[in-house]
Amino acid sequence: MQSKVTPNTQAEERRTKDMRAAVKKLSREYRDMKNYIVYIRNKRPTLLKQAKVDLCEYESRGAVTYADYVSRFPKSDRDIIETYAKCLRGVYCLEQGILSIEDDITRVVAKETLQGGRSCEAIALEMGVTRRMVSYRKKDAENGIAKFIEEYALRNEAV
C-alpha cells in the first residue's frame, strides 16, 4: 500500500525544513549577536536610554519594545537600535528554545552544538556515543527550537 502525499503534508514538510534552516542560521549568528548586544550596552548606553528600549519585557517574555519616536532618530542610530532589537530577539529565541527542550540529552547536545558551536564529532567523543546519535539529537533539537520560534512569533504577533 502506497502512502499518499497530500499538498498539506508537502507544505508542512517544507515549512519544517525552512524553520530548521532558520534555526541553523540563528545558531551560526549567535556569537556575533551576543557580542553586538554587549558592545551596544557598553558603548552606546545613552542611545538605548533615548530609545527607551524596554529590557524588562525582553527578560520576561522576549518582546523588545521601544518608543515610537525612534523613527525621528538619524538613520544610523535607528539602524543600530533595530539591529540591537533583532539580536535580542534572536538570542532570546535560541536560548529559550534550547531551555524548552524536555529531553536532557537533547538539550545538552543543542546547547553544545547550536549555542556553543562545537562539532557533533567532538561531542560524540566526549559523551562516548556515536556521531549519528548526536546528529539525530541535534536534528531533534532544531525541530524543537523551530517549534518554539513559531510559537514565539504567534505570541508576539498578537501583542
Z-matrix of the N, CA and C atoms (Angstrom, degrees):
N
C 1 1.448
C 2 1.527 1 108.51
N 3 1.314 2 116.20 1 127.80
C 4 1.450 3 121.45 2 -179.78
C 5 1.517 4 110.23 3 -90.77
N 6 1.328 5 115.31 4 140.17
C 7 1.456 6 118.01 5 176.78
C 8 1.526 7 108.68 6 -85.03
N 9 1.312 8 114.86 7 143.70
C 10 1.456 9 120.11 8 -179.13
C 11 1.521 10 109.47 9 -90.47
N 12 1.317 11 114.84 10 135.78
C 13 1.459 12 120.41 11 175.51
C 14 1.516 13 106.86 12 -101.26
N 15 1.313 14 114.81 13 111.30
C 16 1.454 15 119.53 14 -178.85
C 17 1.524 16 109.44 15 -92.70
N 18 1.324 17 116.97 16 160.37
C 19 1.471 18 119.28 17 177.17
C 20 1.525 19 112.77 18 -57.82
N 21 1.337 20 117.30 19 -31.89
C 22 1.464 21 120.40 20 178.87
C 23 1.521 22 111.58 21 -65.69
N 24 1.342 23 117.29 22 -43.22
C 25 1.458 24 119.05 23 179.87
C 26 1.519 25 110.73 24 -69.89
N 27 1.326 26 117.68 25 -35.16
C 28 1.460 27 120.23 26 176.71
C 29 1.525 28 110.45 27 -64.84
N 30 1.312 29 117.19 28 -42.88
C 31 1.466 30 121.27 29 178.96
C 32 1.521 31 110.53 30 -64.35
N 33 1.331 32 116.25 31 -40.44
C 34 1.462 33 120.95 32 178.68
C 35 1.526 34 110.71 33 -63.84
N 36 1.336 35 117.15 34 -44.00
C 37 1.459 36 121.29 35 178.46
C 38 1.531 37 111.22 36 -62.97
N 39 1.320 38 116.38 37 -41.27
C 40 1.470 39 121.06 38 179.84
C 41 1.527 40 110.08 39 -65.58
N 42 1.339 41 116.81 40 -42.22
C 43 1.462 42 121.37 41 179.53
C 44 1.525 43 110.70 42 -64.39
N 45 1.334 44 116.55 43 -42.20
C 46 1.454 45 120.97 44 177.80
C 47 1.526 46 110.69 45 -62.55
N 48 1.317 47 116.03 46 -43.14
C 49 1.460 48 120.73 47 179.06
C 50 1.533 49 110.72 48 -63.49
N 51 1.328 50 116.58 49 -41.94
C 52 1.462 51 121.01 50 178.14
C 53 1.527 52 111.54 51 -63.95
N 54 1.320 53 116.22 52 -41.43
C 55 1.464 54 119.90 53 179.57
C 56 1.524 55 111.32 54 -66.42
N 57 1.337 56 116.73 55 -39.63
C 58 1.471 57 119.40 56 176.93
C 59 1.518 58 110.27 57 -63.46
N 60 1.326 59 117.31 58 -38.27
C 61 1.466 60 120.90 59 176.98
C 62 1.525 61 110.25 60 -63.21
N 63 1.333 62 116.58 61 -38.71
C 64 1.468 63 120.48 62 177.67
C 65 1.523 64 111.09 63 -64.97
N 66 1.329 65 117.03 64 -39.00
C 67 1.465 66 120.79 65 177.84
C 68 1.532 67 110.27 66 -64.61
N 69 1.329 68 116.69 67 -42.44
C 70 1.466 69 120.35 68 178.15
C 71 1.526 70 110.94 69 -61.80
N 72 1.326 71 116.52 70 -42.40
C 73 1.466 72 120.78 71 178.96
C 74 1.526 73 109.74 72 -63.36
N 75 1.314 74 116.54 73 -44.27
C 76 1.460 75 121.90 74 178.53
C 77 1.523 76 110.34 75 -60.19
N 78 1.313 77 116.19 76 -40.63
C 79 1.459 78 121.53 77 178.40
C 80 1.531 79 111.61 78 -62.64
N 81 1.332 80 116.48 79 -42.18
C 82 1.468 81 120.17 80 179.27
C 83 1.522 82 111.93 81 -65.82
N 84 1.318 83 116.97 82 -32.90
C 85 1.465 84 121.79 83 -176.79
C 86 1.523 85 113.26 84 -91.51
N 87 1.330 86 117.56 85 -4.41
C 88 1.465 87 122.24 86 -172.41
C 89 1.532 88 112.75 87 -54.74
N 90 1.309 89 117.66 88 -51.86
C 91 1.470 90 120.59 89 -177.73
C 92 1.525 91 111.92 90 -60.78
N 93 1.322 92 116.26 91 -44.29
C 94 1.466 93 120.36 92 179.57
C 95 1.522 94 110.90 93 -62.29
N 96 1.339 95 116.39 94 -39.98
C 97 1.462 96 119.68 95 179.36
C 98 1.521 97 110.73 96 -65.46
N 99 1.336 98 117.08 97 -43.63
C 100 1.466 99 120.55 98 178.25
C 101 1.528 100 110.40 99 -60.83
N 102 1.322 101 116.50 100 -43.80
C 103 1.463 102 120.57 101 179.69
C 104 1.524 103 111.34 102 -63.96
N 105 1.323 104 117.73 103 -39.47
C 106 1.457 105 121.94 104 179.26
C 107 1.524 106 110.63 105 -64.10
N 108 1.318 107 116.58 106 -43.36
C 109 1.467 108 121.34 107 178.79
C 110 1.523 109 110.30 108 -58.81
N 111 1.318 110 116.58 109 -48.15
C 112 1.467 111 121.18 110 -179.78
C 113 1.527 112 110.26 111 -63.65
N 114 1.325 113 116.49 112 -42.91
C 115 1.461 114 120.86 113 -179.31
C 116 1.532 115 110.76 114 -60.02
N 117 1.326 116 117.48 115 -48.84
C 118 1.472 117 121.15 116 -178.64
C 119 1.522 118 110.57 117 -65.33
N 120 1.325 119 117.79 118 -41.67
C 121 1.476 120 119.88 119 178.92
C 122 1.517 121 110.96 120 -61.73
N 123 1.342 122 117.43 121 -36.69
C 124 1.461 123 120.83 122 -178.24
C 125 1.523 124 113.25 123 -83.46
N 126 1.316 125 117.79 124 -39.25
C 127 1.463 126 121.23 125 -172.64
C 128 1.521 127 114.51 126 -96.16
N 129 1.320 128 118.33 127 -24.90
C 130 1.470 129 121.04 128 -176.23
C 131 1.534 130 112.30 129 -131.90
N 132 1.334 131 118.57 130 45.59
C 133 1.470 132 118.87 131 -177.40
C 134 1.528 133 113.34 132 -63.83
N 135 1.341 134 117.23 133 -30.86
C 136 1.463 135 118.80 134 -179.91
C 137 1.524 136 111.10 135 -68.02
N 138 1.317 137 117.11 136 -32.49
C 139 1.461 138 120.54 137 177.59
C 140 1.526 139 109.94 138 -63.86
N 141 1.323 140 116.79 139 -41.16
C 142 1.467 141 120.36 140 178.66
C 143 1.526 142 110.89 141 -66.61
N 144 1.332 143 116.51 142 -36.78
C 145 1.469 144 119.27 143 177.34
C 146 1.515 145 110.74 144 -67.03
N 147 1.335 146 117.16 145 -42.28
C 148 1.458 147 120.90 146 178.48
C 149 1.531 148 110.65 147 -61.18
N 150 1.308 149 115.95 148 -41.74
C 151 1.463 150 120.26 149 -178.40
C 152 1.519 151 112.11 150 -76.90
N 153 1.328 152 115.82 151 -10.37
C 154 1.463 153 122.46 152 -178.06
C 155 1.526 154 111.28 153 54.10
N 156 1.336 155 115.62 154 47.93
C 157 1.456 156 120.59 155 175.82
C 158 1.520 157 107.28 156 -66.04
N 159 1.306 158 116.65 157 122.86
C 160 1.458 159 122.36 158 -175.42
C 161 1.521 160 110.03 159 -91.43
N 162 1.342 161 115.95 160 98.22
C 163 1.457 162 120.02 161 -178.57
C 164 1.522 163 112.47 162 -79.63
N 165 1.316 164 118.41 163 -17.30
C 166 1.470 165 120.42 164 176.64
C 167 1.524 166 109.84 165 -64.67
N 168 1.320 167 116.30 166 -41.80
C 169 1.467 168 120.55 167 177.66
C 170 1.522 169 110.30 168 -63.30
N 171 1.324 170 116.50 169 -39.17
C 172 1.467 171 120.90 170 179.10
C 173 1.517 172 110.00 171 -63.33
N 174 1.311 173 116.75 172 -45.96
C 175 1.469 174 120.62 173 -177.92
C 176 1.523 175 111.57 174 -64.02
N 177 1.324 176 118.01 175 -38.39
C 178 1.457 177 119.83 176 -174.00
C 179 1.527 178 113.93 177 -83.97
N 180 1.349 179 117.77 178 -40.10
C 181 1.462 180 117.64 179 -176.00
C 182 1.518 181 114.15 180 -142.14
N 183 1.305 182 117.63 181 9.88
C 184 1.453 183 120.64 182 174.89
C 185 1.506 184 115.28 183 79.83
N 186 1.316 185 117.45 184 10.66
C 187 1.464 186 120.69 185 178.62
C 188 1.517 187 108.81 186 -93.01
N 189 1.301 188 116.77 187 133.16
C 190 1.457 189 121.05 188 178.44
C 191 1.524 190 107.04 189 -111.77
N 192 1.313 191 115.17 190 117.62
C 193 1.457 192 119.10 191 -179.72
C 194 1.521 193 108.99 192 -119.24
N 195 1.316 194 116.45 193 149.12
C 196 1.457 195 120.40 194 172.70
C 197 1.518 196 109.06 195 -149.85
N 198 1.302 197 114.85 196 161.33
C 199 1.465 198 121.52 197 -171.52
C 200 1.529 199 112.38 198 -61.38
N 201 1.332 200 115.54 199 153.69
C 202 1.464 201 121.38 200 179.77
C 203 1.518 202 112.62 201 -66.29
N 204 1.307 203 117.19 202 -25.92
C 205 1.454 204 118.41 203 -175.79
C 206 1.526 205 113.30 204 -75.34
N 207 1.335 206 117.95 205 1.37
C 208 1.463 207 120.64 206 176.17
C 209 1.528 208 109.82 207 -59.10
N 210 1.310 209 116.73 208 -29.51
C 211 1.461 210 119.81 209 179.83
C 212 1.529 211 111.66 210 -62.84
N 213 1.328 212 117.91 211 -18.59
C 214 1.466 213 121.07 212 178.24
C 215 1.520 214 112.94 213 -87.14
N 216 1.339 215 116.88 214 -5.26
C 217 1.468 216 120.42 215 177.14
C 218 1.519 217 109.57 216 -70.25
N 219 1.317 218 117.91 217 158.87
C 220 1.476 219 119.56 218 171.88
C 221 1.529 220 109.09 219 -59.02
N 222 1.325 221 116.58 220 149.42
C 223 1.464 222 121.72 221 -175.45
C 224 1.523 223 112.53 222 -54.20
N 225 1.333 224 117.42 223 -41.02
C 226 1.473 225 120.08 224 -178.28
C 227 1.529 226 110.92 225 -62.25
N 228 1.336 227 116.66 226 -42.09
C 229 1.467 228 119.83 227 178.48
C 230 1.522 229 111.16 228 -69.18
N 231 1.326 230 116.56 229 -38.88
C 232 1.460 231 120.98 230 177.92
C 233 1.523 232 110.31 231 -60.90
N 234 1.326 233 115.89 232 -43.34
C 235 1.468 234 120.70 233 178.82
C 236 1.523 235 111.22 234 -62.03
N 237 1.329 236 116.75 235 -40.21
C 238 1.470 237 121.28 236 178.38
C 239 1.525 238 109.77 237 -61.62
N 240 1.318 239 116.25 238 -46.55
C 241 1.468 240 120.41 239 -178.36
C 242 1.521 241 110.71 240 -65.14
N 243 1.318 242 117.45 241 -42.66
C 244 1.458 243 119.78 242 -178.88
C 245 1.529 244 111.63 243 -69.15
N 246 1.325 245 117.21 244 -37.17
C 247 1.465 246 119.93 245 175.86
C 248 1.518 247 110.07 246 -66.20
N 249 1.317 248 116.64 247 -39.95
C 250 1.465 249 122.12 248 177.47
C 251 1.528 250 110.28 249 -60.03
N 252 1.331 251 116.47 250 -46.91
C 253 1.467 252 120.83 251 179.32
C 254 1.526 253 110.75 252 -63.50
N 255 1.332 254 117.22 253 -40.56
C 256 1.467 255 121.22 254 178.30
C 257 1.536 256 109.95 255 -62.83
N 258 1.319 257 116.92 256 -42.21
C 259 1.466 258 120.60 257 178.59
C 260 1.524 259 111.30 258 -64.73
N 261 1.334 260 116.84 259 -41.73
C 262 1.472 261 119.80 260 177.13
C 263 1.522 262 110.87 261 -58.98
N 264 1.343 263 116.55 262 -45.36
C 265 1.471 264 119.98 263 179.47
C 266 1.522 265 111.31 264 -63.44
N 267 1.329 266 117.38 265 -42.90
C 268 1.459 267 121.25 266 -179.09
C 269 1.516 268 112.16 267 -63.35
N 270 1.324 269 116.04 268 -47.05
C 271 1.470 270 120.71 269 179.48
C 272 1.521 271 109.87 270 -63.07
N 273 1.326 272 116.72 271 -44.05
C 274 1.456 273 120.77 272 179.19
C 275 1.526 274 110.83 273 -59.00
N 276 1.334 275 116.39 274 -47.89
C 277 1.470 276 120.30 275 -177.43
C 278 1.525 277 111.60 276 -61.61
N 279 1.326 278 117.65 277 -43.82
C 280 1.455 279 119.49 278 -179.20
C 281 1.526 280 111.01 279 -68.02
N 282 1.329 281 117.29 280 -47.64
C 283 1.466 282 120.20 281 -178.02
C 284 1.524 283 112.22 282 -64.99
N 285 1.323 284 116.81 283 -47.02
C 286 1.466 285 119.74 284 -179.62
C 287 1.528 286 111.80 285 -71.36
N 288 1.329 287 116.49 286 -32.57
C 289 1.462 288 120.43 287 175.53
C 290 1.519 289 110.96 288 -61.90
N 291 1.323 290 116.24 289 -41.77
C 292 1.468 291 120.43 290 177.26
C 293 1.522 292 110.04 291 -65.59
N 294 1.323 293 116.95 292 -43.83
C 295 1.468 294 119.84 293 179.39
C 296 1.528 295 112.64 294 -64.48
N 297 1.330 296 117.18 295 -25.26
C 298 1.465 297 120.30 296 -178.75
C 299 1.526 298 113.17 297 -78.90
N 300 1.323 299 117.73 298 -10.05
C 301 1.464 300 121.36 299 179.21
C 302 1.525 301 108.41 300 -71.46
N 303 1.311 302 115.78 301 126.22
C 304 1.464 303 120.38 302 -174.05
C 305 1.526 304 113.31 303 -77.41
N 306 1.325 305 117.67 304 -39.60
C 307 1.452 306 121.48 305 -177.13
C 308 1.535 307 110.19 306 -73.72
N 309 1.336 308 116.89 307 125.34
C 310 1.467 309 121.61 308 -175.78
C 311 1.524 310 112.79 309 -61.93
N 312 1.318 311 117.38 310 -43.46
C 313 1.462 312 120.59 311 -177.57
C 314 1.527 313 110.07 312 -66.28
N 315 1.314 314 117.09 313 -44.05
C 316 1.462 315 121.39 314 178.58
C 317 1.526 316 110.35 315 -62.46
N 318 1.334 317 116.87 316 -39.20
C 319 1.464 318 121.07 317 178.43
C 320 1.529 319 110.80 318 -63.36
N 321 1.331 320 117.06 319 -42.38
C 322 1.467 321 120.76 320 178.63
C 323 1.520 322 110.42 321 -64.71
N 324 1.317 323 117.19 322 -43.99
C 325 1.468 324 121.26 323 178.56
C 326 1.530 325 109.65 324 -61.09
N 327 1.331 326 116.87 325 -43.32
C 328 1.466 327 120.46 326 179.53
C 329 1.524 328 111.17 327 -63.21
N 330 1.304 329 115.75 328 -44.20
C 331 1.470 330 119.86 329 -179.02
C 332 1.527 331 110.43 330 -62.78
N 333 1.313 332 116.90 331 -42.33
C 334 1.466 333 120.50 332 -178.07
C 335 1.531 334 112.58 333 -73.06
N 336 1.327 335 117.32 334 -42.12
C 337 1.463 336 119.45 335 -175.61
C 338 1.515 337 112.61 336 -85.87
N 339 1.316 338 117.70 337 -49.66
C 340 1.456 339 120.99 338 -173.98
C 341 1.523 340 112.88 339 -81.66
N 342 1.310 341 116.72 340 -38.53
C 343 1.456 342 120.27 341 -178.47
C 344 1.525 343 111.20 342 -93.60
N 345 1.308 344 116.65 343 -37.92
C 346 1.463 345 120.47 344 -176.99
C 347 1.515 346 114.67 345 -90.08
N 348 1.329 347 116.98 346 -16.87
C 349 1.450 348 120.64 347 178.01
C 350 1.521 349 115.26 348 76.13
N 351 1.310 350 117.32 349 17.95
C 352 1.464 351 120.59 350 -179.99
C 353 1.519 352 110.06 351 -84.69
N 354 1.326 353 115.24 352 156.21
C 355 1.468 354 120.24 353 -178.72
C 356 1.528 355 110.85 354 -81.64
N 357 1.323 356 114.62 355 156.59
C 358 1.466 357 120.37 356 177.55
C 359 1.528 358 110.37 357 -63.06
N 360 1.330 359 116.69 358 -36.64
C 361 1.469 360 120.94 359 179.89
C 362 1.530 361 111.25 360 -60.96
N 363 1.337 362 116.00 361 -46.05
C 364 1.463 363 120.28 362 -178.88
C 365 1.533 364 111.20 363 -62.89
N 366 1.302 365 115.81 364 -40.99
C 367 1.467 366 119.50 365 -179.83
C 368 1.518 367 110.86 366 -69.68
N 369 1.331 368 116.85 367 -39.25
C 370 1.468 369 120.79 368 178.11
C 371 1.521 370 110.47 369 -60.99
N 372 1.322 371 116.74 370 -43.70
C 373 1.472 372 119.79 371 177.77
C 374 1.521 373 111.31 372 -63.07
N 375 1.313 374 116.39 373 -43.61
C 376 1.460 375 121.36 374 -178.57
C 377 1.528 376 111.93 375 -65.13
N 378 1.335 377 116.36 376 -39.73
C 379 1.465 378 120.90 377 -177.58
C 380 1.526 379 112.61 378 -86.23
N 381 1.324 380 117.11 379 -13.70
C 382 1.461 381 120.43 380 -179.10
C 383 1.520 382 112.96 381 74.00
N 384 1.329 383 116.35 382 34.04
C 385 1.457 384 121.55 383 178.90
C 386 1.524 385 108.76 384 -126.41
N 387 1.320 386 115.97 385 178.25
C 388 1.458 387 119.14 386 -179.52
C 389 1.528 388 110.58 387 -81.66
N 390 1.325 389 114.61 388 155.35
C 391 1.459 390 121.03 389 177.27
C 392 1.523 391 109.79 390 -62.88
N 393 1.309 392 115.95 391 -35.36
C 394 1.460 393 121.36 392 -179.71
C 395 1.533 394 111.08 393 -61.40
N 396 1.331 395 116.79 394 -41.22
C 397 1.461 396 120.82 395 179.01
C 398 1.533 397 110.02 396 -64.68
N 399 1.325 398 116.78 397 -42.06
C 400 1.462 399 120.61 398 178.87
C 401 1.534 400 109.95 399 -65.09
N 402 1.321 401 117.11 400 -42.05
C 403 1.469 402 120.99 401 178.47
C 404 1.527 403 110.79 402 -62.66
N 405 1.321 404 116.36 403 -40.58
C 406 1.467 405 120.93 404 177.95
C 407 1.529 406 110.19 405 -62.35
N 408 1.325 407 116.59 406 -44.64
C 409 1.473 408 121.05 407 179.83
C 410 1.530 409 110.69 408 -65.49
N 411 1.327 410 116.36 409 -38.03
C 412 1.463 411 120.55 410 178.64
C 413 1.523 412 110.50 411 -63.41
N 414 1.324 413 116.37 412 -43.74
C 415 1.469 414 120.71 413 178.82
C 416 1.526 415 109.84 414 -63.30
N 417 1.312 416 116.31 415 -41.27
C 418 1.457 417 121.60 416 177.45
C 419 1.531 418 110.23 417 -61.38
N 420 1.323 419 116.35 418 -41.92
C 421 1.458 420 121.30 419 178.64
C 422 1.526 421 111.26 420 -64.94
N 423 1.321 422 116.73 421 -42.18
C 424 1.466 423 120.68 422 178.55
C 425 1.530 424 110.65 423 -59.41
N 426 1.324 425 116.23 424 -40.87
C 427 1.468 426 120.17 425 178.03
C 428 1.524 427 110.82 426 -64.68
N 429 1.332 428 116.75 427 -41.65
C 430 1.466 429 120.91 428 178.93
C 431 1.524 430 112.12 429 -64.81
N 432 1.322 431 116.37 430 -41.94
C 433 1.461 432 120.61 431 178.76
C 434 1.525 433 110.28 432 -67.55
N 435 1.323 434 116.38 433 -39.58
C 436 1.467 435 120.60 434 177.62
C 437 1.529 436 110.08 435 -59.92
N 438 1.315 437 116.37 436 -41.18
C 439 1.467 438 120.70 437 178.14
C 440 1.532 439 109.96 438 -63.84
N 441 1.329 440 116.46 439 -42.38
C 442 1.467 441 120.34 440 177.93
C 443 1.527 442 110.84 441 -60.84
N 444 1.339 443 117.14 442 -43.29
C 445 1.465 444 121.34 443 -179.00
C 446 1.528 445 110.80 444 -63.68
N 447 1.333 446 116.88 445 -40.64
C 448 1.471 447 120.16 446 177.27
C 449 1.527 448 110.74 447 -61.69
N 450 1.327 449 116.84 448 -44.71
C 451 1.459 450 120.64 449 179.02
C 452 1.524 451 110.83 450 -64.70
N 453 1.337 452 116.20 451 -39.32
C 454 1.462 453 121.71 452 178.06
C 455 1.530 454 110.25 453 -61.36
N 456 1.316 455 116.24 454 -44.73
C 457 1.474 456 120.97 455 -179.58
C 458 1.532 457 110.41 456 -63.19
N 459 1.317 458 116.77 457 -43.32
C 460 1.466 459 120.26 458 179.12
C 461 1.528 460 110.89 459 -64.97
N 462 1.313 461 116.75 460 -41.35
C 463 1.459 462 122.08 461 -178.88
C 464 1.528 463 110.74 462 -63.50
N 465 1.327 464 117.08 463 -41.05
C 466 1.471 465 120.31 464 -176.35
C 467 1.516 466 113.37 465 -86.00
N 468 1.335 467 117.23 466 -14.91
C 469 1.458 468 120.36 467 172.24
C 470 1.514 469 110.34 468 -70.11
N 471 1.319 470 115.30 469 -36.68
C 472 1.462 471 121.02 470 -176.66
C 473 1.524 472 112.05 471 -72.20
N 474 1.340 473 116.88 472 -20.44
C 475 1.472 474 120.32 473 -176.73
C 476 1.492 475 111.61 474 -75.05
